[in-house]
Amino acid sequence: MQFIKALLSGDFFKPNVFKNNQDEKVRVGIIGTGKIGADLLAKVQRSPFLECVLFAGRNLDSAGMSYAAKLGVKVSDKGINAFLDQSNRCDIVFDATSAAYHKEHAKLFEELGILAIDMTPSQIGECCVPALGMQEAVQQRNISMISCGGQSSIPVAHILAKCIPDVKKISVSSIVSANSIGPGTLANIDEYYRNTKAGLQKYTGVNDFDVELHVDEVNLETRMFTSVTAWCDAADLDALHGPLNEMLMRIQRYVPGYRLESSPLVIDGGIRIDLSVEGLGDYLPKYAGNLDIINCAAIAVAEHYAKCLLDERHAQQVPAIKTGLQMEY
């Protein structure tokens, strides 16, 4: 009855008219059952567009697996092989394993026609920062979420490069709690730097970067702090305020804990902007903003793709439905 009312009223033809229909969600899987994977699962669980149909790893006794099982989500210790089972068919997979493993996984996901959202710094997929557009989500089959430092710094770096003429170099320095950085990041630190620089280059057009990641081993509950510096001869600070505030609002739509800690600061030879990120406190503690921002960005990409996919499926149903009504009358 709801469907007929929507059709007769014309609402059926409006985008996402069935976005609250719990029966119409896009099926997603998560591979990697550590902190990133478990927090992604918590976020997927409350999404109106996504349904997790598989949480896969290697150890059924891990904390992440136990968490998923308590939520009633299907779990598997078969890793990537679990996705070969037709009953685990999905449209999107979040890969929260490692850069080395994703290089193997990406081939299978492509063969299966699954959109892969890469949480690792493998540099296989197309870089995507939701605040700067998500065309990649519908045009590519493998999306790189770059890095936590990339997601926090790139939107601000983009504004600096856009509003300041002749930026010579951009420096990004982040500090995170020792409790919110995993062994995977530390083991892939070179890839972290390389991926962050690649994302910065894509969205700023600047070719010279310094990227640093520091770990606070004293204050274990410090939230993520990032400084972005554009090295330049001169800049109109007033011209930065409007674009920065607009960008801040865009980011806060999917990362509510994203904050600018200061107005643009003039330093010797450049302009610096300080920012911080506090997490949502889902599976991870709120101070783990570095992990939360990349997960929030990944969910934003997945939901954008899901909405486009659901709209496409609805559009394909319209001709047959209209024909049936005409025959009936």
N, C-alpha and C positions, 0 to 999 in steps of 0.2 A: 504493500500500500504506500509506504514511504517513497518507493521508487516511482510509482505511477504519479503521485502528487508532484514529485520533482520534475518528471517529464512534462506533465501538462502545464505546470507553472513556468516552464522555461528554465528552472534552476539547474536542470540536468546538464545544460550546456555551459554552465559556469565552471571554471577550473576548481578542482578539489571539492566538489559538492559533497562527496562521500568521505571527506577526510576524517570524520569522527566515527565512521563505521568500523567497529572492531574486527569485522570479518574481512575487511579489505586492507591488509597490510602486506608490505613487501618482505619476503623471507630473507633473513640474513644469517650468516654464520660467523663465528669468531674462532680463530686459531691462535693459540697462545693463551695460557691460563694463568699468567702472572698478574701483577697489580694492574697493568694497563688493560689486559683482557677482561679482568673482573670488573673494573670500573666502567669499561665500555658496555658490558652486559647490564650494569645497573642503569645506565643511561638509555640503552635500547628498551629496557623493560617499561619505561614510562613514555616512550615515543608513540604518538598516535599513528605513525606511518610504518614502523618497523616491528618485526617479530623475530626474535632469535630462535631458530629451529635447531641449532647445533653449537655446542661449546666444546671445542676439540683441543686436546693436548696429548701428553704422554703419561701422566701420572694421575690416576683416579683419586689418589689420597691427598693431592695438593690442596692448599687452602682455597684456591680459585675454583677447583672442581667441586669441592664441598659446598661452596657458596652457590654455585650454579644449580647443583642438585637440590638444595634447599628451596630454591626459587621455582623448582619444577621444570627446569630447562634440560633438554636432552644433552647428555655429556658422552664423550668418547675419548678413549686413550689411544686411538688409531692415528692420531695426527692428521696429516694431509690426506691419507687414504680414506678417512671417514667421508670425505666429500665425493668419493666415487660411488657411494651408495645412493641410489636414486631416491630413497626415502628422505635423504638429507638434502635434496635439491634446494638451492637458494639462488637469489639474484645478486646478492652482495656478500662479500666476505671481508671482514677486518682481519688483517694479518698483523698480529702483535707478537711475532716470534723474534727473529733477528734478520739483519741484512743478508747474511749468507743463506739462511733458509728461504727468505722470500725470493731469492733468485731462482730457486728450484720450484717454489710454489707458484710463482707467476705464470709459468708455462702451462701448468695444469688448469689454473683458473681461466686462462685465455681459451684453452681448448674446450672448457665447459661453458663458456659464454658468461662467466661470472665477472661482475665488476669487482676488482680488487682494490681495497683501500689500504694502502701500505703505511703502517705505523712505524716502520723501520727506516733507517737512513740508507736504503739500498740504491737509491737514485735510478730505479728502473722506470717508475711511473712519471707522469706529468705533475709538476709542482702545483699545489692549489692552496690558496689562502682565502677562505670564504668571504671575508670582508672586501676582497678585491675582485670578486666575481667567481662564479662556479660553472662556467661554460665547460671546463674540463670534465665535470661530472657526467655530462651527457655526450661528450665528444670522444672521450678516451675510455679505455677498458682497465687502466691501471693508474691510480691516483696516489701520488706521494704527498703525505702530510708533512714532509720536510723534516722538522725537528721542533722541539719545544721553544728553543731560542728563535727559530725562524718564525713560528706562528706569533710570538710576542713582539718581535722587532720589525718584521717586514712591513706591516701596515704603516707604522710610524716612519720607517725609512722611505717608503713610497711617497709619503707626503713631503718629507724633507727634500727628496730628489726632484719632486714635481714643482715645488714652490721656490726652491733656491737655485739660482742659475750657477752652472759650472761647479757642481759638487765634485771634489777631487777624489775623495775617499769616504767610505762609511765604516765606522767602527761599532761593533756590538759586543757588549760585555754583560753576561748574565751570572747571577749567583743564586744557588738553590741549596736547600737543606740536604745534608748527607742522607737523611732518612727518606728523601723523595727522589733519589736518583738510583736507578737500578744498575746491576752489574752489566746488563746489556749495553747501556749507554756508554759506560766506562770502557767496555771492551771494544766498542765501535766509535771511539772518540774521534778518530781521523775522519770517519764517514760522517759523523755529526758535523764537524767543521766544514767538510766539503759540501754536504747537502745544504747547510745553512747559507753558505756563500752562493751556491747555485740558485737558491730561491731569491736571495737578495738581488742577484744580477738580473734575474728574470723580471722582477717587479720594479726595479729602480733604473736599470740601464747603466748603472755605474759599474766599473770593472775592477776597482781596487777596494778590498775589504780586509778588515781585521775582525776576527771572531774569537771570543774567549768564553769559556765556561768555568766558573769557580764553584767549589763545593764548600759550604759552611759546615764545619765539623764541630763548631762550638754551640751556636744557637740552632738546635735541631728542629725548631718549629718556625724558622724564618720562612716567610713566603717568597716566591720568586721575585727577584728584582732584576730589571734589565735597563741598561743605558744604551741609547742610540745616539751616536755623534756623527754629524755631517761636517766634514772638513771643507771649508770654503773661504773665500776672501771676504764676503759680506752677505748679509741677509736681511730682509724686511720681516721682523718678528711679528708685526701686526698682520701680515699676510698669511701667517701660519695658523692663527687662532681658529678661524672659521673651518678650514679643511681638517684640522686636527680634531675639533669637537665633533664634526660630522663623522669622521672615521671612528672616533671613540664610541659613538652611538651605534654604529654598524657592528663593531666588535662585541659590544655589551649585549646585543641581541642573542648571541650564542655563548658568550663568556661573561656572565654578569659581574664576576670578580675582577675584571680588567680595569685598572686605574692608571691615570697619569699622575705621577707623584709631584710633578712640577710643571710650570710653564716652560717654554723653550728658554734655555740658559745660554748666554753668550760666554764662551770660553776662548782661550787663546788659540785662534786659528779655526774656530768652528762654532757650531750650535749643537747643544746636547739636550736630549729629552730623557727623563727618567720615568720608568713605569713599574708597576707591580701587578702580580696576578695572584688572586686567592681562588682556591678551588670551590666547587659546589658541596664538597663533603659527602659524596656518594659512597663508594667503596673506599676511597682514599681520604686522608685527612685534608682539611681545608688549606693547610699550609703548602700542600703539594700542588701548587698552581702550575708548575712546569709540566706535570703529567696531565692535569685537568685540561689545560688549554688545548693540547694536541688532541685529546679525546673529544672535547666539545667541538673542535673544528671538524673532526672526522664524522661526528654525528650530524653536523650541519650539512656536510657533503652528501652523506647517505640519505638524509631526509629530502634534500633537493632532488636527488636522483629518483628516490621513491615516488615523490609527488609527480614528477614528469612521467614515470613509468605507469602510475595509476591513471593519470590523465589520458595517456595513450591507449591504455586498455579500455577505458570508458568510451573514448571516441570511436574505437573499433566496434563497440557494441551498438552504437546509435543506429546505423543503417538497418540492421536486422530487426531491431525493435520497432522502428518506424514502419517498416514494411509489414510487420505482423499486425500492427494497429490498423493499417490501411485495409488489410485483407479482412480483418474482423468487422470493420464498419462497411 
